[in-house]
Amino acid sequence: MTQAIAAVAIGAGVAGASPAALAQKQYGPGVTDKEIKIGNIMPYSGPASAYGAIGKAAA
């Protein structure tokens, strides 16, 4: 009886985990398996636009 309950529990666990294993990876924009693009926020226009050169050089 105990072996039957254990077999049912293991079978339910495997069946429940299968859809998660088959799910496709979903990434946001700018993310792939090999790289993540990180952006910056710099003033490219307006009175502080002189500081935007720092952001352009760092990109």
Residue pairs with C-beta under 8 A, 6 or more apart in sequence:
25 33
30 36
30 37
30 39
31 37
40 55
40 58
40 59
42 51
42 52
42 54
42 55
42 56
43 49
43 51
43 52
44 52
44 55
44 56
45 52
